[in-house]
Amino acid sequence: MAYPYSLHKWEPGEPYAVGDVVRANPAKNNTLAFKCIKAGTSDTADTYSEFPHSEPAFPFKITQQLVDGTCIWEAFEPLAEELLKLAPTAVIDLFEVYLTPEINNGPKLTLRYHAGTNGLTEAIKFGSNSYPPVPVEVDGFEFSAKGTLPRPTLKVANVNNAITDLITTYNPLGAKVQRIRTFAKFLDTTNFNEQVPFAVESDVADALITEGGDPLISQSFNPTADENAKIVETWYIDRVSSENQQFVEFELAPKIDLVNVNLPRRTIEEYCPWKYRGDECGYIGDNCFTVDDIQISDQDKIIDDNGNVTNDICGKNLSSCKKRFRDRTKNLPFGGFYGARLQA
């Protein structure tokens, strides 16, 4: 049996009708939801501001039921349910590109757009964000069982050298690109002419009283709007594979497949990798030591023109850390791994 999808905010003690839907836990941004299959009143003893059943506990499964007060709810996944319909609504692909000063050497900037597929030539609103249409072509997102990760391409029209100017200002390498996939039915209500008037107050003045003195009685055309009904893929720009006056093509890669990125990022070793007296090390004491952890007297210190003691060298061992942080018995800033090898 199919139920109309109409998203509600869960309120303790409120009555619910068959077909009403509440999110499992909006704070976790998951796509799981619960659908009312028996009308009733929710649990009045619960004072949660969100639906109290945050997620089905294992081995709770999709279509399994739970009782909340006099209501009976059924767990379901809106994206999967829509996809399995005989006539699902259109799949919508949205893209977000994040440029940051730390990685891309420019002001913080977020670019949002959709590719204009499905005959959509206007800006799309989803999750209160606007995604204007941009002439782009994407390819290669498919995963295979051959053991290699996909490296999709993102080809953007270089109208009036706009993209060339952008990558002149920013270094695009390493920028995060998110591909957001959803269905048309989950887009914001504003995409469907929200608040379309269908009657004038004077025509029904004796029969109806509008709330708040609104001169129009209005109707929302998309009660199924749901910003959490989405799948998000995260990619990173690995290289600019082509650039000309017509288009600029970027090659994307998952984070673990980026150039010069190794896993694990830190190798398990006995020696401390931190820069001596650097931010991670944190040692700012006046006592100086040789590489063999022997304290240097004031007359034996060799000082350069910048006032640095050149023979103050850390041995990078755990014992070197203990010598310099004698007041600490634990929480030493030692960056090596204690169990990698027996330390002196």
MIDRENLUM-151135 format. One record per residue (C-alpha): residue number from 1; y, z, x. Coordinates in pm, whole numbers, plus 50000, padded with zeros to 5 digits. Each point is the difference from the previous one (the first is absolute). Example, Ala and Ser with C-alpha at 12.3 -4.5 7.8 and 13.67 -1.06 7.14 Angstrom:
// residues 2
+-----+-------+-------+-------+
!  nr !    yy !    zz !    xx !
+-----+-------+-------+-------+
!   1 ! 49550 ! 50780 ! 51230 !
!   2 ! 50344 ! 49934 ! 50137 !
+-----+-------+-------+-------+
END
This chain:
// residues 344
+-----+-------+-------+-------+
!  nr !    yy !    zz !    xx !
+-----+-------+-------+-------+
!   1 ! 50000 ! 50000 ! 50000 !
!   2 ! 50341 ! 49903 ! 50137 !
!   3 ! 50296 ! 50233 ! 49966 !
!   4 ! 50369 ! 49912 ! 50018 !
!   5 ! 50143 ! 50105 ! 50337 !
!   6 ! 50314 ! 50212 ! 49952 !
!   7 ! 50092 ! 50234 ! 50286 !
!   8 ! 50112 ! 50352 ! 49905 !
!   9 ! 50128 ! 50303 ! 50186 !
!  10 ! 49755 ! 50283 ! 49951 !
!  11 ! 50146 ! 50305 ! 49821 !
!  12 ! 49794 ! 50317 ! 49939 !
!  13 ! 49947 ! 50071 ! 49632 !
!  14 ! 50105 ! 49650 ! 49889 !
!  15 ! 49784 ! 49796 ! 49760 !
!  16 ! 49852 ! 49672 ! 50128 !
!  17 ! 49866 ! 49700 ! 49812 !
!  18 ! 49708 ! 49774 ! 50086 !
!  19 ! 50107 ! 49752 ! 50266 !
!  20 ! 50269 ! 50217 ! 50161 !
!  21 ! 49982 ! 49987 ! 50379 !
!  22 ! 50116 ! 50250 ! 50263 !
!  23 ! 49998 ! 49973 ! 50378 !
!  24 ! 49745 ! 50207 ! 50191 !
!  25 ! 50251 ! 50121 ! 50257 !
!  26 ! 50322 ! 49801 ! 50053 !
!  27 ! 50084 ! 50203 ! 50314 !
!  28 ! 49698 ! 49853 ! 50179 !
!  29 ! 50091 ! 49640 ! 49909 !
!  30 ! 49643 ! 49920 ! 49905 !
!  31 ! 49913 ! 49752 ! 49726 !
!  32 ! 49761 ! 50220 ! 49805 !
!  33 ! 50093 ! 50085 ! 49642 !
!  34 ! 49856 ! 50171 ! 49690 !
!  35 ! 49982 ! 49839 ! 49656 !
!  36 ! 49983 ! 50204 ! 49679 !
!  37 ! 49686 ! 49910 ! 49804 !
!  38 ! 50020 ! 50289 ! 49749 !
!  39 ! 50334 ! 50104 ! 49852 !
!  40 ! 50101 ! 50362 ! 50031 !
!  41 ! 50225 ! 50248 ! 50179 !
!  42 ! 50000 ! 50058 ! 50374 !
!  43 ! 49926 ! 50338 ! 50158 !
!  44 ! 50286 ! 50232 ! 49898 !
!  45 ! 49898 ! 50262 ! 50257 !
!  46 ! 50089 ! 49771 ! 50289 !
!  47 ! 50361 ! 49990 ! 50121 !
!  48 ! 49962 ! 49711 ! 50246 !
!  49 ! 50281 ! 49744 ! 50000 !
!  50 ! 49737 ! 49736 ! 50074 !
!  51 ! 49663 ! 49926 ! 49847 !
!  52 ! 49796 ! 50303 ! 50113 !
!  53 ! 49693 ! 49797 ! 50092 !
!  54 ! 50143 ! 49855 ! 50323 !
!  55 ! 49697 ! 49784 ! 50077 !
!  56 ! 49639 ! 49980 ! 49887 !
!  57 ! 49799 ! 50227 ! 50225 !
!  58 ! 49695 ! 49847 ! 50167 !
!  59 ! 49769 ! 49879 ! 49852 !
!  60 ! 50247 ! 49930 ! 49715 !
!  61 ! 49992 ! 49627 ! 49930 !
!  62 ! 50206 ! 49741 ! 49819 !
!  63 ! 49925 ! 50014 ! 49622 !
!  64 ! 49884 ! 50363 ! 50030 !
!  65 ! 50167 ! 50231 ! 49751 !
!  66 ! 50171 ! 50340 ! 50008 !
!  67 ! 50126 ! 50235 ! 49732 !
!  68 ! 50359 ! 50127 ! 50008 !
!  69 ! 50078 ! 50228 ! 49705 !
!  70 ! 49887 ! 49804 ! 49695 !
!  71 ! 50053 ! 49664 ! 50175 !
!  72 ! 49727 ! 49803 ! 50169 !
!  73 ! 50109 ! 49782 ! 50293 !
!  74 ! 49818 ! 49719 ! 50178 !
!  75 ! 50068 ! 49915 ! 50365 !
!  76 ! 50079 ! 49637 ! 50076 !
!  77 ! 50170 ! 49784 ! 50262 !
!  78 ! 50277 ! 49783 ! 49849 !
!  79 ! 49988 ! 49729 ! 50268 !
!  80 ! 49623 ! 49961 ! 49975 !
!  81 ! 50007 ! 50003 ! 49621 !
!  82 ! 50266 ! 49728 ! 49993 !
!  83 ! 49815 ! 49788 ! 50257 !
!  84 ! 49673 ! 50014 ! 49802 !
!  85 ! 50162 ! 49874 ! 49680 !
!  86 ! 49914 ! 49649 ! 49883 !
!  87 ! 50371 ! 49913 ! 50014 !
!  88 ! 50180 ! 50234 ! 50242 !
!  89 ! 50374 ! 49971 ! 50051 !
!  90 ! 50132 ! 49822 ! 50308 !
!  91 ! 49952 ! 50152 ! 50345 !
!  92 ! 50338 ! 50073 ! 50162 !
!  93 ! 50045 ! 50005 ! 50378 !
!  94 ! 50302 ! 50192 ! 50132 !
!  95 ! 50101 ! 50037 ! 50365 !
!  96 ! 50202 ! 50259 ! 50190 !
!  97 ! 50114 ! 49966 ! 50364 !
!  98 ! 50122 ! 50314 ! 50180 !
!  99 ! 50232 ! 49963 ! 50302 !
! 100 ! 50092 ! 50317 ! 50191 !
! 101 ! 50229 ! 50076 ! 50298 !
! 102 ! 49714 ! 50157 ! 50199 !
! 103 ! 49771 ! 49696 ! 49982 !
! 104 ! 50223 ! 49701 ! 49918 !
! 105 ! 50325 ! 50085 ! 50184 !
! 106 ! 50234 ! 49968 ! 49704 !
! 107 ! 50131 ! 50184 ! 49693 !
! 108 ! 49743 ! 50136 ! 49756 !
! 109 ! 49921 ! 49730 ! 49744 !
! 110 ! 49741 ! 49947 ! 49727 !
! 111 ! 49943 ! 49647 ! 49867 !
! 112 ! 49826 ! 49958 ! 49666 !
! 113 ! 49895 ! 49675 ! 49835 !
! 114 ! 49735 ! 49819 ! 49801 !
! 115 ! 49870 ! 49654 ! 50077 !
! 116 ! 50099 ! 49840 ! 49668 !
! 117 ! 49641 ! 49926 ! 49898 !
! 118 ! 49878 ! 50003 ! 49637 !
! 119 ! 50313 ! 49809 ! 49903 !
! 120 ! 50222 ! 50304 ! 50058 !
! 121 ! 50340 ! 49889 ! 50128 !
! 122 ! 50199 ! 50316 ! 49920 !
! 123 ! 50013 ! 50335 ! 50179 !
! 124 ! 49715 ! 50236 ! 49911 !
! 125 ! 50051 ! 50374 ! 49957 !
! 126 ! 49712 ! 50231 ! 50087 !
! 127 ! 50025 ! 50372 ! 50068 !
! 128 ! 50379 ! 49975 ! 49943 !
! 129 ! 50027 ! 49762 ! 50300 !
! 130 ! 50116 ! 49641 ! 49967 !
! 131 ! 49798 ! 49719 ! 50161 !
! 132 ! 50194 ! 49670 ! 50003 !
! 133 ! 49812 ! 49668 ! 50031 !
! 134 ! 49990 ! 49858 ! 50353 !
! 135 ! 49844 ! 49667 ! 50105 !
! 136 ! 49706 ! 50127 ! 50205 !
! 137 ! 49639 ! 49909 ! 50056 !
! 138 ! 49730 ! 50252 ! 50091 !
! 139 ! 49644 ! 49931 ! 50104 !
! 140 ! 49700 ! 50161 ! 50167 !
! 141 ! 49979 ! 50340 ! 49828 !
! 142 ! 49629 ! 49961 ! 49923 !
! 143 ! 49754 ! 50238 ! 50166 !
! 144 ! 49661 ! 49870 ! 50115 !
! 145 ! 49672 ! 50154 ! 50110 !
! 146 ! 50014 ! 49838 ! 50345 !
! 147 ! 50138 ! 50313 ! 50166 !
! 148 ! 50350 ! 49868 ! 50072 !
! 149 ! 50315 ! 50126 ! 49833 !
! 150 ! 50223 ! 49745 ! 49822 !
! 151 ! 50329 ! 49893 ! 50157 !
! 152 ! 50203 ! 49868 ! 49706 !
! 153 ! 50306 ! 49779 ! 50039 !
! 154 ! 50335 ! 50042 ! 49828 !
! 155 ! 50205 ! 49678 ! 49991 !
! 156 ! 50363 ! 50040 ! 49884 !
! 157 ! 50244 ! 49716 ! 49929 !
! 158 ! 50275 ! 49997 ! 50265 !
! 159 ! 50280 ! 49899 ! 49763 !
! 160 ! 50332 ! 49969 ! 50191 !
! 161 ! 49825 ! 50163 ! 50298 !
! 162 ! 50000 ! 50331 ! 49809 !
! 163 ! 49667 ! 50117 ! 50147 !
! 164 ! 50097 ! 49887 ! 50349 !
! 165 ! 50319 ! 50206 ! 49972 !
! 166 ! 49796 ! 50298 ! 49878 !
! 167 ! 49758 ! 49996 ! 50294 !
! 168 ! 50295 ! 49956 ! 50235 !
! 169 ! 50137 ! 50333 ! 49872 !
! 170 ! 49659 ! 50170 ! 49979 !
! 171 ! 49690 ! 49982 ! 50213 !
! 172 ! 49747 ! 49938 ! 49719 !
! 173 ! 49692 ! 50094 ! 50204 !
! 174 ! 49834 ! 50315 ! 49873 !
! 175 ! 50187 ! 49999 ! 49668 !
! 176 ! 49793 ! 50138 ! 49711 !
! 177 ! 49920 ! 49761 ! 49715 !
! 178 ! 49853 ! 50128 ! 49674 !
! 179 ! 49829 ! 49776 ! 49748 !
! 180 ! 50000 ! 50156 ! 49652 !
! 181 ! 49763 ! 49858 ! 49739 !
! 182 ! 50023 ! 50086 ! 49631 !
! 183 ! 49975 ! 49836 ! 49658 !
! 184 ! 50287 ! 49869 ! 49788 !
! 185 ! 49932 ! 50260 ! 49730 !
! 186 ! 50083 ! 50283 ! 50243 !
! 187 ! 50345 ! 49870 ! 50097 !
! 188 ! 50311 ! 50198 ! 49902 !
! 189 ! 50116 ! 49972 ! 49641 !
! 190 ! 50329 ! 49845 ! 50115 !
! 191 ! 49809 ! 49679 ! 50081 !
! 192 ! 49923 ! 49958 ! 49629 !
! 193 ! 50350 ! 50022 ! 49855 !
! 194 ! 50004 ! 50375 ! 49951 !
! 195 ! 50202 ! 50127 ! 49703 !
! 196 ! 49994 ! 49676 ! 49802 !
! 197 ! 50187 ! 50059 ! 49670 !
! 198 ! 49820 ! 49904 ! 49680 !
! 199 ! 50211 ! 50175 ! 49733 !
! 200 ! 50361 ! 50104 ! 49952 !
! 201 ! 50067 ! 50357 ! 49893 !
! 202 ! 50209 ! 49894 ! 49701 !
! 203 ! 49705 ! 49808 ! 49858 !
! 204 ! 49782 ! 50313 ! 49985 !
! 205 ! 50263 ! 50275 ! 49978 !
! 206 ! 49848 ! 50155 ! 49689 !
! 207 ! 49642 ! 49992 ! 50128 !
! 208 ! 50025 ! 50094 ! 50366 !
! 209 ! 50225 ! 50209 ! 50224 !
! 210 ! 50011 ! 49887 ! 50358 !
! 211 ! 49971 ! 50265 ! 50268 !
! 212 ! 50313 ! 50063 ! 50202 !
! 213 ! 50215 ! 49779 ! 49778 !
! 214 ! 49856 ! 49681 ! 50150 !
! 215 ! 50125 ! 49704 ! 49792 !
! 216 ! 49679 ! 49810 ! 50062 !
! 217 ! 49635 ! 50078 ! 49943 !
! 218 ! 49820 ! 49870 ! 50306 !
! 219 ! 49647 ! 49940 ! 50113 !
! 220 ! 49838 ! 49995 ! 50345 !
! 221 ! 49775 ! 49700 ! 50053 !
! 222 ! 49786 ! 50141 ! 50283 !
! 223 ! 49851 ! 50345 ! 49931 !
! 224 ! 49739 ! 49939 ! 50272 !
! 225 ! 50247 ! 50014 ! 50293 !
! 226 ! 49841 ! 50204 ! 50278 !
! 227 ! 50137 ! 50002 ! 50357 !
! 228 ! 49687 ! 50172 ! 50136 !
! 229 ! 49763 ! 49725 ! 49882 !
! 230 ! 49997 ! 49810 ! 50328 !
! 231 ! 49808 ! 49928 ! 50317 !
! 232 ! 50199 ! 50019 ! 50325 !
! 233 ! 49895 ! 49822 ! 50321 !
! 234 ! 50185 ! 50083 ! 50323 !
! 235 ! 50042 ! 49745 ! 50279 !
! 236 ! 50220 ! 49963 ! 50308 !
! 237 ! 50175 ! 49697 ! 50148 !
! 238 ! 49811 ! 49918 ! 50319 !
! 239 ! 50178 ! 49681 ! 50110 !
! 240 ! 50228 ! 49717 ! 49891 !
! 241 ! 49752 ! 49711 ! 49994 !
! 242 ! 50247 ! 49725 ! 49908 !
! 243 ! 50375 ! 49954 ! 49956 !
! 244 ! 50200 ! 49692 ! 49904 !
! 245 ! 50281 ! 49897 ! 49765 !
! 246 ! 49762 ! 49984 ! 49702 !
! 247 ! 49811 ! 50329 ! 50027 !
! 248 ! 49906 ! 50300 ! 50215 !
! 249 ! 49636 ! 50106 ! 50007 !
! 250 ! 49891 ! 50356 ! 50086 !
! 251 ! 49645 ! 50099 ! 50086 !
! 252 ! 49901 ! 50339 ! 49858 !
! 253 ! 49735 ! 50239 ! 50122 !
! 254 ! 49860 ! 50342 ! 49905 !
! 255 ! 50132 ! 50284 ! 50213 !
! 256 ! 49685 ! 50034 ! 50211 !
! 257 ! 50015 ! 49630 ! 50089 !
! 258 ! 50357 ! 49991 ! 50135 !
! 259 ! 50067 ! 49882 ! 50355 !
! 260 ! 50012 ! 50288 ! 50253 !
! 261 ! 49869 ! 50254 ! 49748 !
! 262 ! 49687 ! 50181 ! 50115 !
! 263 ! 49774 ! 50235 ! 49808 !
! 264 ! 49995 ! 50286 ! 50047 !
! 265 ! 50371 ! 50022 ! 50078 !
! 266 ! 49926 ! 50306 ! 50219 !
! 267 ! 49699 ! 49999 ! 50225 !
! 268 ! 49794 ! 50315 ! 50048 !
! 269 ! 50076 ! 50112 ! 50355 !
! 270 ! 50033 ! 50324 ! 50190 !
! 271 ! 50352 ! 49943 ! 50133 !
! 272 ! 50323 ! 50049 ! 49807 !
! 273 ! 50174 ! 49667 ! 49918 !
! 274 ! 50345 ! 50151 ! 49930 !
! 275 ! 50299 ! 49936 ! 50223 !
! 276 ! 50069 ! 50312 ! 50204 !
! 277 ! 50302 ! 50186 ! 49856 !
! 278 ! 50017 ! 49738 ! 49725 !
! 279 ! 50021 ! 50056 ! 49625 !
! 280 ! 49625 ! 50041 ! 49948 !
! 281 ! 49962 ! 50222 ! 50307 !
! 282 ! 50293 ! 50222 ! 49915 !
! 283 ! 50013 ! 50185 ! 50334 !
! 284 ! 50360 ! 50085 ! 50099 !
! 285 ! 49938 ! 50300 ! 50224 !
! 286 ! 50163 ! 50061 ! 50340 !
! 287 ! 49668 ! 50069 ! 50173 !
! 288 ! 49871 ! 49696 ! 50189 !
! 289 ! 49646 ! 49924 ! 50117 !
! 290 ! 49821 ! 49754 ! 50223 !
! 291 ! 49733 ! 49765 ! 49873 !
! 292 ! 49747 ! 50271 ! 50103 !
! 293 ! 50177 ! 50258 ! 49777 !
! 294 ! 50150 ! 50192 ! 50293 !
! 295 ! 50342 ! 50146 ! 49917 !
! 296 ! 50286 ! 49859 ! 50208 !
! 297 ! 50251 ! 50245 ! 50140 !
! 298 ! 50372 ! 49925 ! 49973 !
! 299 ! 50034 ! 49916 ! 50372 !
! 300 ! 49706 ! 49756 ! 49981 !
! 301 ! 50138 ! 49802 ! 49706 !
! 302 ! 50097 ! 49640 ! 50081 !
! 303 ! 50294 ! 49902 ! 49778 !
! 304 ! 50122 ! 49642 ! 49957 !
! 305 ! 50352 ! 49877 ! 49921 !
! 306 ! 49942 ! 50049 ! 49625 !
! 307 ! 49903 ! 50365 ! 50041 !
! 308 ! 49628 ! 49940 ! 49938 !
! 309 ! 49735 ! 50183 ! 50201 !
! 310 ! 49796 ! 49712 ! 50136 !
! 311 ! 49704 ! 50209 ! 50116 !
! 312 ! 49964 ! 50161 ! 49654 !
! 313 ! 49690 ! 49810 ! 49881 !
! 314 ! 49762 ! 50084 ! 49719 !
! 315 ! 49629 ! 49973 ! 50075 !
! 316 ! 49932 ! 49894 ! 49637 !
! 317 ! 49720 ! 50256 ! 49975 !
! 318 ! 49961 ! 50284 ! 49754 !
! 319 ! 50055 ! 50241 ! 50290 !
! 320 ! 50336 ! 49828 ! 50071 !
! 321 ! 50105 ! 50064 ! 49641 !
! 322 ! 49897 ! 50365 ! 50018 !
! 323 ! 50203 ! 50052 ! 50320 !
! 324 ! 50317 ! 49873 ! 49839 !
! 325 ! 49953 ! 50167 ! 49660 !
! 326 ! 49889 ! 50345 ! 50113 !
! 327 ! 50152 ! 50162 ! 49691 !
! 328 ! 49768 ! 49808 ! 49770 !
! 329 ! 49641 ! 50093 ! 49935 !
! 330 ! 49944 ! 49716 ! 49751 !
! 331 ! 50172 ! 49689 ! 49860 !
! 332 ! 50055 ! 49854 ! 50345 !
! 333 ! 50156 ! 49649 ! 49990 !
! 334 ! 49709 ! 49866 ! 50205 !
! 335 ! 49938 ! 49638 ! 49894 !
! 336 ! 49652 ! 49960 ! 50143 !
! 337 ! 49673 ! 50090 ! 49825 !
! 338 ! 49857 ! 50339 ! 50090 !
! 339 ! 49639 ! 49890 ! 49956 !
! 340 ! 50025 ! 49674 ! 50191 !
! 341 ! 49903 ! 50170 ! 50324 !
! 342 ! 49982 ! 50353 ! 50137 !
! 343 ! 50355 ! 50096 ! 50098 !
! 344 ! 50084 ! 50219 ! 50298 !
+-----+-------+-------+-------+
END
